[in-house]
Amino acid sequence: MDMLDVVLLVGGGLLAGSVNTMAGGGSLLTVPLLVLAGLPGDVANGSNRVGILASNLSASATFRRLGRSGVSRALPVLVPVIAG
């Protein structure tokens, strides 16, 4: 990995984080950048999912701390989601 890859990944990561904060969809930037940096597609996708998991856990903790957990609204769809 050379310096250009590092600059692209850091810059793309910052841009993707901003996009995710405003509207979601930052993976449209990060996965291709990881592939461009030389990772196989499945590894790039898996690596991207780790960041998404961390983001979701952080958001869930924040919503819960603010008293807006939304669990009661999620329960009706939980069984079909798990089954599907």
N, CA, C and O atoms as a Maestro MAE file, in Angstrom:
{
 s_m_m2io_version
 :::
 2.0.0
}

f_m_ct {
 s_m_title
 :::
 protein
 m_atom[336] {
  # First column is atom index #
  i_m_mmod_type
  r_m_x_coord
  r_m_y_coord
  r_m_z_coord
  i_m_residue_number
  s_m_chain_name
  s_m_pdb_residue_name
  s_m_pdb_atom_name
  i_m_atomic_number
  :::
  1 25 0.859 -1.173 0.000 1 A "MET " " N  " 7
  2 3 0.000 0.000 0.000 1 A "MET " " CA " 6
  3 2 0.901 1.231 0.000 1 A "MET " " C  " 6
  4 15 1.773 1.386 0.856 1 A "MET " " O  " 8
  5 25 0.675 2.077 -0.955 2 A "ASP " " N  " 7
  6 3 1.497 3.280 -1.027 2 A "ASP " " CA " 6
  7 2 0.750 4.477 -0.430 2 A "ASP " " C  " 6
  8 15 -0.383 4.356 0.035 2 A "ASP " " O  " 8
  9 25 1.402 5.608 -0.455 3 A "MET " " N  " 7
  10 3 0.848 6.809 0.174 3 A "MET " " CA " 6
  11 2 -0.455 7.253 -0.491 3 A "MET " " C  " 6
  12 15 -1.349 7.763 0.185 3 A "MET " " O  " 8
  13 25 -0.571 7.067 -1.793 4 A "LEU " " N  " 7
  14 3 -1.801 7.445 -2.488 4 A "LEU " " CA " 6
  15 2 -2.985 6.631 -1.968 4 A "LEU " " C  " 6
  16 15 -4.076 7.171 -1.782 4 A "LEU " " O  " 8
  17 25 -2.773 5.337 -1.735 5 A "ASP " " N  " 7
  18 3 -3.840 4.501 -1.177 5 A "ASP " " CA " 6
  19 2 -4.267 5.011 0.196 5 A "ASP " " C  " 6
  20 15 -5.457 5.083 0.503 5 A "ASP " " O  " 8
  21 25 -3.290 5.360 1.006 6 A "VAL " " N  " 7
  22 3 -3.587 5.860 2.352 6 A "VAL " " CA " 6
  23 2 -4.400 7.150 2.272 6 A "VAL " " C  " 6
  24 15 -5.391 7.310 2.985 6 A "VAL " " O  " 8
  25 25 -3.984 8.056 1.415 7 A "VAL " " N  " 7
  26 3 -4.696 9.333 1.266 7 A "VAL " " CA " 6
  27 2 -6.118 9.090 0.762 7 A "VAL " " C  " 6
  28 15 -7.066 9.694 1.264 7 A "VAL " " O  " 8
  29 25 -6.270 8.208 -0.229 8 A "LEU " " N  " 7
  30 3 -7.607 7.907 -0.749 8 A "LEU " " CA " 6
  31 2 -8.493 7.264 0.310 8 A "LEU " " C  " 6
  32 15 -9.669 7.608 0.429 8 A "LEU " " O  " 8
  33 25 -7.939 6.337 1.075 9 A "LEU " " N  " 7
  34 3 -8.742 5.658 2.091 9 A "LEU " " CA " 6
  35 2 -9.128 6.589 3.238 9 A "LEU " " C  " 6
  36 15 -10.266 6.560 3.707 9 A "LEU " " O  " 8
  37 25 -8.192 7.406 3.684 10 A "VAL " " N  " 7
  38 3 -8.507 8.340 4.774 10 A "VAL " " CA " 6
  39 2 -9.505 9.394 4.293 10 A "VAL " " C  " 6
  40 15 -10.500 9.669 4.965 10 A "VAL " " O  " 8
  41 25 -9.235 9.973 3.141 11 A "GLY " " N  " 7
  42 3 -10.158 10.974 2.598 11 A "GLY " " CA " 6
  43 2 -11.522 10.390 2.290 11 A "GLY " " C  " 6
  44 15 -12.550 10.994 2.595 11 A "GLY " " O  " 8
  45 25 -11.526 9.214 1.685 12 A "GLY " " N  " 7
  46 3 -12.795 8.550 1.390 12 A "GLY " " CA " 6
  47 2 -13.543 8.163 2.644 12 A "GLY " " C  " 6
  48 15 -14.771 8.241 2.688 12 A "GLY " " O  " 8
  49 25 -12.812 7.747 3.668 13 A "GLY " " N  " 7
  50 3 -13.454 7.403 4.940 13 A "GLY " " CA " 6
  51 2 -14.093 8.607 5.601 13 A "GLY " " C  " 6
  52 15 -15.198 8.521 6.137 13 A "GLY " " O  " 8
  53 25 -13.396 9.724 5.561 14 A "LEU " " N  " 7
  54 3 -13.970 10.952 6.132 14 A "LEU " " CA " 6
  55 2 -15.201 11.405 5.348 14 A "LEU " " C  " 6
  56 15 -16.207 11.804 5.934 14 A "LEU " " O  " 8
  57 25 -15.111 11.339 4.032 15 A "LEU " " N  " 7
  58 3 -16.249 11.714 3.197 15 A "LEU " " CA " 6
  59 2 -17.421 10.757 3.412 15 A "LEU " " C  " 6
  60 15 -18.568 11.191 3.517 15 A "LEU " " O  " 8
  61 25 -17.135 9.465 3.476 16 A "ALA " " N  " 7
  62 3 -18.191 8.474 3.692 16 A "ALA " " CA " 6
  63 2 -18.841 8.659 5.060 16 A "ALA " " C  " 6
  64 15 -20.054 8.500 5.195 16 A "ALA " " O  " 8
  65 25 -18.052 8.990 6.067 17 A "GLY " " N  " 7
  66 3 -18.619 9.256 7.389 17 A "GLY " " CA " 6
  67 2 -19.553 10.447 7.370 17 A "GLY " " C  " 6
  68 15 -20.602 10.434 8.014 17 A "GLY " " O  " 8
  69 25 -19.174 11.473 6.636 18 A "SER " " N  " 7
  70 3 -20.041 12.653 6.511 18 A "SER " " CA " 6
  71 2 -21.329 12.306 5.778 18 A "SER " " C  " 6
  72 15 -22.415 12.728 6.177 18 A "SER " " O  " 8
  73 25 -21.201 11.538 4.708 19 A "VAL " " N  " 7
  74 3 -22.385 11.126 3.945 19 A "VAL " " CA " 6
  75 2 -23.302 10.281 4.822 19 A "VAL " " C  " 6
  76 15 -24.517 10.475 4.817 19 A "VAL " " O  " 8
  77 25 -22.728 9.349 5.575 20 A "ASN " " N  " 7
  78 3 -23.540 8.503 6.455 20 A "ASN " " CA " 6
  79 2 -24.254 9.317 7.518 20 A "ASN " " C  " 6
  80 15 -25.394 9.014 7.873 20 A "ASN " " O  " 8
  81 25 -23.604 10.334 8.023 21 A "THR " " N  " 7
  82 3 -24.222 11.169 9.047 21 A "THR " " CA " 6
  83 2 -25.429 11.911 8.501 21 A "THR " " C  " 6
  84 15 -26.436 12.062 9.193 21 A "THR " " O  " 8
  85 25 -25.333 12.370 7.272 22 A "MET " " N  " 7
  86 3 -26.418 13.169 6.698 22 A "MET " " CA " 6
  87 2 -27.519 12.328 6.071 22 A "MET " " C  " 6
  88 15 -28.699 12.642 6.229 22 A "MET " " O  " 8
  89 25 -27.153 11.263 5.362 23 A "ALA " " N  " 7
  90 3 -28.178 10.558 4.602 23 A "ALA " " CA " 6
  91 2 -27.992 9.055 4.540 23 A "ALA " " C  " 6
  92 15 -28.916 8.351 4.133 23 A "ALA " " O  " 8
  93 25 -26.857 8.541 4.920 24 A "GLY " " N  " 7
  94 3 -26.577 7.115 4.749 24 A "GLY " " CA " 6
  95 2 -26.009 6.857 3.363 24 A "GLY " " C  " 6
  96 15 -26.048 7.730 2.496 24 A "GLY " " O  " 8
  97 25 -25.493 5.682 3.163 25 A "GLY " " N  " 7
  98 3 -24.970 5.319 1.855 25 A "GLY " " CA " 6
  99 2 -23.476 5.514 1.697 25 A "GLY " " C  " 6
  100 15 -22.966 5.479 0.577 25 A "GLY " " O  " 8
  101 25 -22.773 5.717 2.783 26 A "GLY " " N  " 7
  102 3 -21.327 5.897 2.696 26 A "GLY " " CA " 6
  103 2 -20.598 4.664 2.195 26 A "GLY " " C  " 6
  104 15 -19.463 4.755 1.726 26 A "GLY " " O  " 8
  105 25 -21.248 3.507 2.294 27 A "SER " " N  " 7
  106 3 -20.644 2.272 1.789 27 A "SER " " CA " 6
  107 2 -20.442 2.321 0.281 27 A "SER " " C  " 6
  108 15 -19.590 1.618 -0.262 27 A "SER " " O  " 8
  109 25 -21.220 3.145 -0.386 28 A "LEU " " N  " 7
  110 3 -21.032 3.304 -1.828 28 A "LEU " " CA " 6
  111 2 -19.672 3.918 -2.140 28 A "LEU " " C  " 6
  112 15 -19.180 3.812 -3.263 28 A "LEU " " O  " 8
  113 25 -19.075 4.549 -1.158 29 A "LEU " " N  " 7
  114 3 -17.729 5.102 -1.325 29 A "LEU " " CA " 6
  115 2 -16.656 4.174 -0.767 29 A "LEU " " C  " 6
  116 15 -15.616 3.970 -1.392 29 A "LEU " " O  " 8
  117 25 -16.912 3.614 0.411 30 A "THR " " N  " 7
  118 3 -15.851 2.874 1.091 30 A "THR " " CA " 6
  119 2 -15.532 1.533 0.447 30 A "THR " " C  " 6
  120 15 -14.361 1.175 0.326 30 A "THR " " O  " 8
  121 25 -16.543 0.790 0.033 31 A "VAL " " N  " 7
  122 3 -16.270 -0.532 -0.550 31 A "VAL " " CA " 6
  123 2 -15.461 -0.411 -1.843 31 A "VAL " " C  " 6
  124 15 -14.460 -1.114 -1.986 31 A "VAL " " O  " 8
  125 25 -15.847 0.445 -2.787 32 A "PRO " " N  " 7
  126 3 -15.003 0.570 -3.986 32 A "PRO " " CA " 6
  127 2 -13.585 1.067 -3.681 32 A "PRO " " C  " 6
  128 15 -12.629 0.651 -4.335 32 A "PRO " " O  " 8
  129 25 -13.451 1.947 -2.700 33 A "LEU " " N  " 7
  130 3 -12.108 2.414 -2.351 33 A "LEU " " CA " 6
  131 2 -11.256 1.290 -1.773 33 A "LEU " " C  " 6
  132 15 -10.062 1.200 -2.061 33 A "LEU " " O  " 8
  133 25 -11.865 0.437 -0.962 34 A "LEU " " N  " 7
  134 3 -11.121 -0.696 -0.417 34 A "LEU " " CA " 6
  135 2 -10.714 -1.667 -1.526 34 A "LEU " " C  " 6
  136 15 -9.609 -2.209 -1.509 34 A "LEU " " O  " 8
  137 25 -11.605 -1.883 -2.484 35 A "VAL " " N  " 7
  138 3 -11.269 -2.749 -3.619 35 A "VAL " " CA " 6
  139 2 -10.170 -2.102 -4.452 35 A "VAL " " C  " 6
  140 15 -9.244 -2.780 -4.897 35 A "VAL " " O  " 8
  141 25 -10.269 -0.803 -4.660 36 A "LEU " " N  " 7
  142 3 -9.244 -0.074 -5.406 36 A "LEU " " CA " 6
  143 2 -7.885 -0.163 -4.705 36 A "LEU " " C  " 6
  144 15 -6.840 -0.160 -5.356 36 A "LEU " " O  " 8
  145 25 -7.911 -0.242 -3.383 37 A "ALA " " N  " 7
  146 3 -6.671 -0.351 -2.618 37 A "ALA " " CA " 6
  147 2 -6.090 -1.764 -2.661 37 A "ALA " " C  " 6
  148 15 -4.990 -2.001 -2.162 37 A "ALA " " O  " 8
  149 25 -6.832 -2.703 -3.260 38 A "GLY " " N  " 7
  150 3 -6.282 -4.037 -3.439 38 A "GLY " " CA " 6
  151 2 -6.944 -5.147 -2.654 38 A "GLY " " C  " 6
  152 15 -6.535 -6.303 -2.765 38 A "GLY " " O  " 8
  153 25 -7.955 -4.831 -1.862 39 A "LEU " " N  " 7
  154 3 -8.644 -5.884 -1.122 39 A "LEU " " CA " 6
  155 2 -9.610 -6.619 -2.044 39 A "LEU " " C  " 6
  156 15 -10.220 -6.003 -2.918 39 A "LEU " " O  " 8
  157 25 -9.754 -7.929 -1.858 40 A "PRO " " N  " 7
  158 3 -10.799 -8.643 -2.604 40 A "PRO " " CA " 6
  159 2 -12.177 -8.111 -2.196 40 A "PRO " " C  " 6
  160 15 -12.345 -7.596 -1.090 40 A "PRO " " O  " 8
  161 25 -13.142 -8.235 -3.075 41 A "GLY " " N  " 7
  162 3 -14.472 -7.687 -2.825 41 A "GLY " " CA " 6
  163 2 -15.120 -8.187 -1.550 41 A "GLY " " C  " 6
  164 15 -15.729 -7.409 -0.815 41 A "GLY " " O  " 8
  165 25 -14.995 -9.495 -1.278 42 A "ASP " " N  " 7
  166 3 -15.632 -10.024 -0.074 42 A "ASP " " CA " 6
  167 2 -14.964 -9.507 1.197 42 A "ASP " " C  " 6
  168 15 -15.637 -9.268 2.199 42 A "ASP " " O  " 8
  169 25 -13.662 -9.336 1.161 43 A "VAL " " N  " 7
  170 3 -12.945 -8.794 2.323 43 A "VAL " " CA " 6
  171 2 -13.286 -7.315 2.508 43 A "VAL " " C  " 6
  172 15 -13.461 -6.852 3.635 43 A "VAL " " O  " 8
  173 25 -13.380 -6.581 1.407 44 A "ALA " " N  " 7
  174 3 -13.752 -5.164 1.483 44 A "ALA " " CA " 6
  175 2 -15.150 -5.013 2.066 44 A "ALA " " C  " 6
  176 15 -15.388 -4.141 2.901 44 A "ALA " " O  " 8
  177 25 -16.069 -5.858 1.628 45 A "ASN " " N  " 7
  178 3 -17.436 -5.799 2.141 45 A "ASN " " CA " 6
  179 2 -17.474 -6.159 3.622 45 A "ASN " " C  " 6
  180 15 -18.151 -5.494 4.405 45 A "ASN " " O  " 8
  181 25 -16.758 -7.201 4.006 46 A "GLY " " N  " 7
  182 3 -16.721 -7.592 5.416 46 A "GLY " " CA " 6
  183 2 -16.090 -6.522 6.289 46 A "GLY " " C  " 6
  184 15 -16.574 -6.245 7.386 46 A "GLY " " O  " 8
  185 25 -15.020 -5.925 5.808 47 A "SER " " N  " 7
  186 3 -14.363 -4.851 6.562 47 A "SER " " CA " 6
  187 2 -15.298 -3.664 6.727 47 A "SER " " C  " 6
  188 15 -15.330 -3.029 7.781 47 A "SER " " O  " 8
  189 25 -16.046 -3.375 5.699 48 A "ASN " " N  " 7
  190 3 -17.003 -2.275 5.748 48 A "ASN " " CA " 6
  191 2 -18.097 -2.561 6.772 48 A "ASN " " C  " 6
  192 15 -18.557 -1.648 7.459 48 A "ASN " " O  " 8
  193 25 -18.512 -3.805 6.876 49 A "ARG " " N  " 7
  194 3 -19.576 -4.178 7.824 49 A "ARG " " CA " 6
  195 2 -19.146 -3.968 9.270 49 A "ARG " " C  " 6
  196 15 -19.983 -3.669 10.122 49 A "ARG " " O  " 8
  197 25 -17.871 -4.119 9.558 50 A "VAL " " N  " 7
  198 3 -17.381 -3.880 10.924 50 A "VAL " " CA " 6
  199 2 -17.616 -2.420 11.308 50 A "VAL " " C  " 6
  200 15 -18.057 -2.129 12.420 50 A "VAL " " O  " 8
  201 25 -17.325 -1.516 10.396 51 A "GLY " " N  " 7
  202 3 -17.574 -0.099 10.649 51 A "GLY " " CA " 6
  203 2 -19.050 0.210 10.805 51 A "GLY " " C  " 6
  204 15 -19.435 1.029 11.639 51 A "GLY " " O  " 8
  205 25 -19.870 -0.440 10.007 52 A "ILE " " N  " 7
  206 3 -21.317 -0.232 10.102 52 A "ILE " " CA " 6
  207 2 -21.837 -0.744 11.440 52 A "ILE " " C  " 6
  208 15 -22.685 -0.103 12.062 52 A "ILE " " O  " 8
  209 25 -21.338 -1.893 11.886 53 A "LEU " " N  " 7
  210 3 -21.751 -2.425 13.184 53 A "LEU " " CA " 6
  211 2 -21.390 -1.453 14.303 53 A "LEU " " C  " 6
  212 15 -22.207 -1.186 15.184 53 A "LEU " " O  " 8
  213 25 -20.178 -0.928 14.269 54 A "ALA " " N  " 7
  214 3 -19.752 0.028 15.295 54 A "ALA " " CA " 6
  215 2 -20.634 1.276 15.273 54 A "ALA " " C  " 6
  216 15 -21.011 1.794 16.324 54 A "ALA " " O  " 8
  217 25 -20.955 1.746 14.100 55 A "SER " " N  " 7
  218 3 -21.810 2.925 13.967 55 A "SER " " CA " 6
  219 2 -23.208 2.658 14.517 55 A "SER " " C  " 6
  220 15 -23.773 3.494 15.223 55 A "SER " " O  " 8
  221 25 -23.761 1.498 14.196 56 A "ASN " " N  " 7
  222 3 -25.103 1.161 14.680 56 A "ASN " " CA " 6
  223 2 -25.138 0.985 16.189 56 A "ASN " " C  " 6
  224 15 -26.093 1.406 16.842 56 A "ASN " " O  " 8
  225 25 -24.110 0.368 16.745 57 A "LEU " " N  " 7
  226 3 -24.063 0.209 18.200 57 A "LEU " " CA " 6
  227 2 -23.982 1.564 18.894 57 A "LEU " " C  " 6
  228 15 -24.631 1.788 19.916 57 A "LEU " " O  " 8
  229 25 -23.191 2.451 18.340 58 A "SER " " N  " 7
  230 3 -23.067 3.791 18.907 58 A "SER " " CA " 6
  231 2 -24.387 4.553 18.818 58 A "SER " " C  " 6
  232 15 -24.803 5.195 19.782 58 A "SER " " O  " 8
  233 25 -25.037 4.481 17.673 59 A "ALA " " N  " 7
  234 3 -26.320 5.170 17.501 59 A "ALA " " CA " 6
  235 2 -27.380 4.590 18.430 59 A "ALA " " C  " 6
  236 15 -28.169 5.332 19.014 59 A "ALA " " O  " 8
  237 25 -27.401 3.270 18.567 60 A "SER " " N  " 7
  238 3 -28.379 2.633 19.456 60 A "SER " " CA " 6
  239 2 -28.170 3.066 20.903 60 A "SER " " C  " 6
  240 15 -29.129 3.356 21.618 60 A "SER " " O  " 8
  241 25 -26.919 3.106 21.324 61 A "ALA " " N  " 7
  242 3 -26.625 3.535 22.696 61 A "ALA " " CA " 6
  243 2 -27.046 4.987 22.911 61 A "ALA " " C  " 6
  244 15 -27.573 5.336 23.968 61 A "ALA " " O  " 8
  245 25 -26.816 5.820 21.920 62 A "THR " " N  " 7
  246 3 -27.196 7.230 22.042 62 A "THR " " CA " 6
  247 2 -28.708 7.385 22.111 62 A "THR " " C  " 6
  248 15 -29.216 8.126 22.953 62 A "THR " " O  " 8
  249 25 -29.435 6.695 21.234 63 A "PHE " " N  " 7
  250 3 -30.897 6.774 21.273 63 A "PHE " " CA " 6
  251 2 -31.435 6.257 22.600 63 A "PHE " " C  " 6
  252 15 -32.365 6.834 23.165 63 A "PHE " " O  " 8
  253 25 -30.856 5.178 23.095 64 A "ARG " " N  " 7
  254 3 -31.310 4.621 24.371 64 A "ARG " " CA " 6
  255 2 -31.047 5.604 25.511 64 A "ARG " " C  " 6
  256 15 -31.890 5.787 26.389 64 A "ARG " " O  " 8
  257 25 -29.883 6.230 25.492 65 A "ARG " " N  " 7
  258 3 -29.542 7.204 26.526 65 A "ARG " " CA " 6
  259 2 -30.503 8.393 26.488 65 A "ARG " " C  " 6
  260 15 -30.817 8.974 27.527 65 A "ARG " " O  " 8
  261 25 -30.965 8.751 25.298 66 A "LEU " " N  " 7
  262 3 -31.901 9.864 25.155 66 A "LEU " " CA " 6
  263 2 -33.350 9.453 25.405 66 A "LEU " " C  " 6
  264 15 -34.257 10.283 25.337 66 A "LEU " " O  " 8
  265 25 -33.565 8.170 25.693 67 A "GLY " " N  " 7
  266 3 -34.911 7.692 25.981 67 A "GLY " " CA " 6
  267 2 -35.744 7.421 24.747 67 A "GLY " " C  " 6
  268 15 -36.973 7.431 24.823 67 A "GLY " " O  " 8
  269 25 -35.122 7.185 23.635 68 A "ARG " " N  " 7
  270 3 -35.845 6.933 22.383 68 A "ARG " " CA " 6
  271 2 -35.413 5.593 21.797 68 A "ARG " " C  " 6
  272 15 -34.886 5.531 20.686 68 A "ARG " " O  " 8
  273 25 -35.638 4.539 22.545 69 A "SER " " N  " 7
  274 3 -35.121 3.241 22.115 69 A "SER " " CA " 6
  275 2 -35.880 2.672 20.921 69 A "SER " " C  " 6
  276 15 -35.258 2.049 20.061 69 A "SER " " O  " 8
  277 25 -37.179 2.857 20.829 70 A "GLY " " N  " 7
  278 3 -37.942 2.364 19.693 70 A "GLY " " CA " 6
  279 2 -38.176 0.869 19.700 70 A "GLY " " C  " 6
  280 15 -38.617 0.310 18.695 70 A "GLY " " O  " 8
  281 25 -37.891 0.209 20.813 71 A "VAL " " N  " 7
  282 3 -38.060 -1.244 20.879 71 A "VAL " " CA " 6
  283 2 -39.522 -1.626 20.666 71 A "VAL " " C  " 6
  284 15 -39.806 -2.611 19.984 71 A "VAL " " O  " 8
  285 25 -40.440 -0.873 21.228 72 A "SER " " N  " 7
  286 3 -41.860 -1.216 21.089 72 A "SER " " CA " 6
  287 2 -42.318 -1.150 19.634 72 A "SER " " C  " 6
  288 15 -43.204 -1.904 19.230 72 A "SER " " O  " 8
  289 25 -41.733 -0.270 18.857 73 A "ARG " " N  " 7
  290 3 -42.093 -0.187 17.434 73 A "ARG " " CA " 6
  291 2 -41.422 -1.280 16.620 73 A "ARG " " C  " 6
  292 15 -41.918 -1.650 15.555 73 A "ARG " " O  " 8
  293 25 -40.310 -1.799 17.101 74 A "ALA " " N  " 7
  294 3 -39.581 -2.829 16.359 74 A "ALA " " CA " 6
  295 2 -40.122 -4.230 16.604 74 A "ALA " " C  " 6
  296 15 -39.960 -5.109 15.758 74 A "ALA " " O  " 8
  297 25 -40.756 -4.450 17.740 75 A "LEU " " N  " 7
  298 3 -41.219 -5.792 18.091 75 A "LEU " " CA " 6
  299 2 -42.162 -6.417 17.063 75 A "LEU " " C  " 6
  300 15 -42.015 -7.606 16.782 75 A "LEU " " O  " 8
  301 25 -43.121 -5.689 16.486 76 A "PRO " " N  " 7
  302 3 -44.024 -6.331 15.521 76 A "PRO " " CA " 6
  303 2 -43.322 -6.902 14.281 76 A "PRO " " C  " 6
  304 15 -43.820 -7.857 13.684 76 A "PRO " " O  " 8
  305 25 -42.211 -6.352 13.900 77 A "VAL " " N  " 7
  306 3 -41.518 -6.854 12.711 77 A "VAL " " CA " 6
  307 2 -40.353 -7.776 13.051 77 A "VAL " " C  " 6
  308 15 -39.702 -8.313 12.155 77 A "VAL " " O  " 8
  309 25 -40.091 -7.959 14.327 78 A "LEU " " N  " 7
  310 3 -38.941 -8.753 14.736 78 A "LEU " " CA " 6
  311 2 -39.056 -10.214 14.308 78 A "LEU " " C  " 6
  312 15 -38.086 -10.779 13.802 78 A "LEU " " O  " 8
  313 25 -40.210 -10.834 14.496 79 A "VAL " " N  " 7
  314 3 -40.378 -12.248 14.141 79 A "VAL " " CA " 6
  315 2 -40.202 -12.467 12.634 79 A "VAL " " C  " 6
  316 15 -39.449 -13.361 12.248 79 A "VAL " " O  " 8
  317 25 -40.863 -11.689 11.768 80 A "PRO " " N  " 7
  318 3 -40.628 -11.901 10.331 80 A "PRO " " CA " 6
  319 2 -39.182 -11.644 9.907 80 A "PRO " " C  " 6
  320 15 -38.670 -12.308 9.007 80 A "PRO " " O  " 8
  321 25 -38.536 -10.695 10.547 81 A "VAL " " N  " 7
  322 3 -37.144 -10.404 10.202 81 A "VAL " " CA " 6
  323 2 -36.254 -11.588 10.569 81 A "VAL " " C  " 6
  324 15 -35.391 -11.988 9.788 81 A "VAL " " O  " 8
  325 25 -36.463 -12.137 11.744 82 A "ILE " " N  " 7
  326 3 -35.657 -13.282 12.172 82 A "ILE " " CA " 6
  327 2 -35.960 -14.502 11.300 82 A "ILE " " C  " 6
  328 15 -35.053 -15.255 10.947 82 A "ILE " " O  " 8
  329 25 -37.221 -14.695 10.958 83 A "ALA " " N  " 7
  330 3 -37.605 -15.848 10.132 83 A "ALA " " CA " 6
  331 2 -37.076 -15.724 8.703 83 A "ALA " " C  " 6
  332 15 -36.738 -16.724 8.069 83 A "ALA " " O  " 8
  333 25 -37.008 -14.506 8.210 84 A "GLY " " N  " 7
  334 3 -36.643 -14.310 6.804 84 A "GLY " " CA " 6
  335 2 -35.205 -14.264 6.586 84 A "GLY " " C  " 6
  336 15 -34.758 -14.104 5.451 84 A "GLY " " O  " 8
  :::
 }
 m_bond[335] {
  # First column is bond index #
  i_m_from
  i_m_to
  i_m_order
  :::
  1 1 2 1
  2 2 3 1
  3 3 4 2
  4 3 5 1
  5 5 6 1
  6 6 7 1
  7 7 8 2
  8 7 9 1
  9 9 10 1
  10 10 11 1
  11 11 12 2
  12 11 13 1
  13 13 14 1
  14 14 15 1
  15 15 16 2
  16 15 17 1
  17 17 18 1
  18 18 19 1
  19 19 20 2
  20 19 21 1
  21 21 22 1
  22 22 23 1
  23 23 24 2
  24 23 25 1
  25 25 26 1
  26 26 27 1
  27 27 28 2
  28 27 29 1
  29 29 30 1
  30 30 31 1
  31 31 32 2
  32 31 33 1
  33 33 34 1
  34 34 35 1
  35 35 36 2
  36 35 37 1
  37 37 38 1
  38 38 39 1
  39 39 40 2
  40 39 41 1
  41 41 42 1
  42 42 43 1
  43 43 44 2
  44 43 45 1
  45 45 46 1
  46 46 47 1
  47 47 48 2
  48 47 49 1
  49 49 50 1
  50 50 51 1
  51 51 52 2
  52 51 53 1
  53 53 54 1
  54 54 55 1
  55 55 56 2
  56 55 57 1
  57 57 58 1
  58 58 59 1
  59 59 60 2
  60 59 61 1
  61 61 62 1
  62 62 63 1
  63 63 64 2
  64 63 65 1
  65 65 66 1
  66 66 67 1
  67 67 68 2
  68 67 69 1
  69 69 70 1
  70 70 71 1
  71 71 72 2
  72 71 73 1
  73 73 74 1
  74 74 75 1
  75 75 76 2
  76 75 77 1
  77 77 78 1
  78 78 79 1
  79 79 80 2
  80 79 81 1
  81 81 82 1
  82 82 83 1
  83 83 84 2
  84 83 85 1
  85 85 86 1
  86 86 87 1
  87 87 88 2
  88 87 89 1
  89 89 90 1
  90 90 91 1
  91 91 92 2
  92 91 93 1
  93 93 94 1
  94 94 95 1
  95 95 96 2
  96 95 97 1
  97 97 98 1
  98 98 99 1
  99 99 100 2
  100 99 101 1
  101 101 102 1
  102 102 103 1
  103 103 104 2
  104 103 105 1
  105 105 106 1
  106 106 107 1
  107 107 108 2
  108 107 109 1
  109 109 110 1
  110 110 111 1
  111 111 112 2
  112 111 113 1
  113 113 114 1
  114 114 115 1
  115 115 116 2
  116 115 117 1
  117 117 118 1
  118 118 119 1
  119 119 120 2
  120 119 121 1
  121 121 122 1
  122 122 123 1
  123 123 124 2
  124 123 125 1
  125 125 126 1
  126 126 127 1
  127 127 128 2
  128 127 129 1
  129 129 130 1
  130 130 131 1
  131 131 132 2
  132 131 133 1
  133 133 134 1
  134 134 135 1
  135 135 136 2
  136 135 137 1
  137 137 138 1
  138 138 139 1
  139 139 140 2
  140 139 141 1
  141 141 142 1
  142 142 143 1
  143 143 144 2
  144 143 145 1
  145 145 146 1
  146 146 147 1
  147 147 148 2
  148 147 149 1
  149 149 150 1
  150 150 151 1
  151 151 152 2
  152 151 153 1
  153 153 154 1
  154 154 155 1
  155 155 156 2
  156 155 157 1
  157 157 158 1
  158 158 159 1
  159 159 160 2
  160 159 161 1
  161 161 162 1
  162 162 163 1
  163 163 164 2
  164 163 165 1
  165 165 166 1
  166 166 167 1
  167 167 168 2
  168 167 169 1
  169 169 170 1
  170 170 171 1
  171 171 172 2
  172 171 173 1
  173 173 174 1
  174 174 175 1
  175 175 176 2
  176 175 177 1
  177 177 178 1
  178 178 179 1
  179 179 180 2
  180 179 181 1
  181 181 182 1
  182 182 183 1
  183 183 184 2
  184 183 185 1
  185 185 186 1
  186 186 187 1
  187 187 188 2
  188 187 189 1
  189 189 190 1
  190 190 191 1
  191 191 192 2
  192 191 193 1
  193 193 194 1
  194 194 195 1
  195 195 196 2
  196 195 197 1
  197 197 198 1
  198 198 199 1
  199 199 200 2
  200 199 201 1
  201 201 202 1
  202 202 203 1
  203 203 204 2
  204 203 205 1
  205 205 206 1
  206 206 207 1
  207 207 208 2
  208 207 209 1
  209 209 210 1
  210 210 211 1
  211 211 212 2
  212 211 213 1
  213 213 214 1
  214 214 215 1
  215 215 216 2
  216 215 217 1
  217 217 218 1
  218 218 219 1
  219 219 220 2
  220 219 221 1
  221 221 222 1
  222 222 223 1
  223 223 224 2
  224 223 225 1
  225 225 226 1
  226 226 227 1
  227 227 228 2
  228 227 229 1
  229 229 230 1
  230 230 231 1
  231 231 232 2
  232 231 233 1
  233 233 234 1
  234 234 235 1
  235 235 236 2
  236 235 237 1
  237 237 238 1
  238 238 239 1
  239 239 240 2
  240 239 241 1
  241 241 242 1
  242 242 243 1
  243 243 244 2
  244 243 245 1
  245 245 246 1
  246 246 247 1
  247 247 248 2
  248 247 249 1
  249 249 250 1
  250 250 251 1
  251 251 252 2
  252 251 253 1
  253 253 254 1
  254 254 255 1
  255 255 256 2
  256 255 257 1
  257 257 258 1
  258 258 259 1
  259 259 260 2
  260 259 261 1
  261 261 262 1
  262 262 263 1
  263 263 264 2
  264 263 265 1
  265 265 266 1
  266 266 267 1
  267 267 268 2
  268 267 269 1
  269 269 270 1
  270 270 271 1
  271 271 272 2
  272 271 273 1
  273 273 274 1
  274 274 275 1
  275 275 276 2
  276 275 277 1
  277 277 278 1
  278 278 279 1
  279 279 280 2
  280 279 281 1
  281 281 282 1
  282 282 283 1
  283 283 284 2
  284 283 285 1
  285 285 286 1
  286 286 287 1
  287 287 288 2
  288 287 289 1
  289 289 290 1
  290 290 291 1
  291 291 292 2
  292 291 293 1
  293 293 294 1
  294 294 295 1
  295 295 296 2
  296 295 297 1
  297 297 298 1
  298 298 299 1
  299 299 300 2
  300 299 301 1
  301 301 302 1
  302 302 303 1
  303 303 304 2
  304 303 305 1
  305 305 306 1
  306 306 307 1
  307 307 308 2
  308 307 309 1
  309 309 310 1
  310 310 311 1
  311 311 312 2
  312 311 313 1
  313 313 314 1
  314 314 315 1
  315 315 316 2
  316 315 317 1
  317 317 318 1
  318 318 319 1
  319 319 320 2
  320 319 321 1
  321 321 322 1
  322 322 323 1
  323 323 324 2
  324 323 325 1
  325 325 326 1
  326 326 327 1
  327 327 328 2
  328 327 329 1
  329 329 330 1
  330 330 331 1
  331 331 332 2
  332 331 333 1
  333 333 334 1
  334 334 335 1
  335 335 336 2
  :::
 }
}
